[in-house]
Amino acid sequence: KFLVVICTDIKIVTESWGSEISWTFGNCTSNQVYESRQIYTEECCQLEGDYRLLCKDSYGDGWNGGHIEVNGKTYCSSFSSGSVMTASVFIHGK
């Protein structure tokens, strides 16, 4: 089996306190400071497989209603307290 690099759009939707938000997904990481009530799209390219998605909040009170979307699925929308929420996401070829 060949190893396939998959490029995925990561959609970040912020609500209030957007500047507290960051994330890592496998080898990819947020590369900017987010503003409140905005939508961002960043590309993440890595090998096909299972990866840990980490939603992080620098203040420790969650994402205040914001969320992240990978392959059309929403993650971290229930992240309402603490500094980190994790999810496992499988990236596969078309």
Number of C-alpha atoms within 10 A of each C-alpha: 3 5 9 12 14 16 15 16 16 19 19 23 21 23 18 15 18 20 16 21 28 20 19 16 20 18 12 15 15 17 10 11 10 20 17 15 13 13 15 14 13 14 12 17 14 17 16 16 15 12 17 14 24 20 24 22 24 14 14 14 16 24 32 19 15 24 20 22 16 18 13 10 9 13 21 21 17 14 21 16 14 14 18 19 20 16 12 13 17 12 19 15 10 4
